[in-house]
């Protein structure tokens, strides 16, 4: 009769399993760090775009409020339509 060889857990086998697990954990950690770096870079890019859009929104809100003012209407009438107020003097300068 042939005896079947029994599997025994030796210290060398335990060390090999631990090494494989450690290598796997390191690979996963490095991959996650790389992805985290990409996400942080994308976040910084989006934050910069968001700040620019907020600044543009504030500028446009100011322009809307200014367009509603009498000061803007007077300026527009003078510059675009060539109108003057009753007490103003208009100069025609020939070029």
C-alpha positions as CSV (number, residue, x, y, z in Angstrom):
1,X,0.0,0.0,0.0
2,X,1.1,3.4,-0.9
3,X,0.7,6.0,1.8
4,X,-0.7,9.3,0.7
5,X,1.6,12.2,1.5
6,X,0.1,14.3,4.2
7,X,0.1,18.1,3.8
8,X,1.9,19.8,6.7
9,X,2.1,23.5,7.4
10,X,5.7,24.4,7.8
11,X,7.2,27.7,8.8
12,X,8.5,28.2,5.2
13,X,4.9,27.8,3.8
14,X,3.5,30.3,6.4
15,X,6.3,32.8,5.4
16,X,5.5,32.3,1.7
17,X,1.8,32.9,2.3
18,X,2.5,36.0,4.4
19,X,4.9,37.3,1.7
20,X,2.2,36.8,-1.1
21,X,-0.4,38.6,1.1
22,X,2.0,41.5,1.8
23,X,2.9,41.9,-1.9
24,X,-0.8,41.8,-2.8
25,X,-1.6,44.4,-0.1
26,X,1.3,46.7,-1.4
27,X,0.0,46.5,-5.0
28,X,-3.5,47.4,-3.9
29,X,-2.2,50.2,-1.7
30,X,-0.1,51.7,-4.5
31,X,-3.0,51.4,-7.0
32,X,-5.3,53.2,-4.6
33,X,-2.8,55.9,-3.9
34,X,-2.5,56.5,-7.6
35,X,-6.3,56.7,-8.1
36,X,-6.6,59.0,-5.1
37,X,-4.0,61.3,-6.6
38,X,-6.0,61.4,-9.8
39,X,-9.2,62.2,-7.9
40,X,-7.5,65.0,-6.0
41,X,-6.1,66.5,-9.2
42,X,-9.6,66.4,-10.8
43,X,-11.1,67.9,-7.6
44,X,-8.6,70.8,-7.7
45,X,-9.4,71.4,-11.4
46,X,-13.1,71.4,-10.8
47,X,-12.7,73.7,-7.8
48,X,-10.8,76.2,-10.0
49,X,-13.5,76.0,-12.6
50,X,-16.1,76.5,-9.9
51,X,-14.4,79.6,-8.5
52,X,-14.1,81.0,-12.0
53,X,-17.8,80.4,-12.6
54,X,-18.7,82.0,-9.3
55,X,-16.7,85.1,-10.2
56,X,-18.4,85.3,-13.6
57,X,-21.8,84.9,-11.9
58,X,-21.0,87.8,-9.6
59,X,-19.9,89.9,-12.5
60,X,-23.1,89.2,-14.4
61,X,-25.3,89.9,-11.4
62,X,-23.5,93.2,-11.0
63,X,-24.1,94.0,-14.7
64,X,-27.8,93.1,-14.4
65,X,-28.2,95.4,-11.4
66,X,-26.2,98.1,-13.2
67,X,-28.4,97.8,-16.3
68,X,-31.5,98.4,-14.2
69,X,-30.1,101.7,-12.8
70,X,-30.9,105.2,-14.1
71,X,-27.1,105.8,-14.3
72,X,-26.8,103.1,-17.0
73,X,-29.9,104.4,-18.9
74,X,-28.4,107.9,-19.0
75,X,-25.0,106.6,-20.1
76,X,-26.6,104.4,-22.8
77,X,-28.7,107.2,-24.1
78,X,-25.7,109.5,-24.3
79,X,-23.2,107.0,-25.9
80,X,-25.4,104.9,-28.2
81,X,-28.4,107.2,-29.0
82,X,-26.6,110.6,-28.9
83,X,-29.1,112.1,-26.6
84,X,-28.5,114.8,-24.0
85,X,-30.2,116.0,-20.8
86,X,-32.0,119.4,-21.0
87,X,-29.1,121.2,-19.1
88,X,-26.3,119.5,-21.1
89,X,-24.4,121.0,-24.0
90,X,-23.7,118.8,-27.0
91,X,-20.5,119.3,-29.0
92,X,-20.3,118.0,-32.5
93,X,-16.7,117.4,-33.4
94,X,-16.0,116.8,-37.0
95,X,-13.2,114.3,-37.7
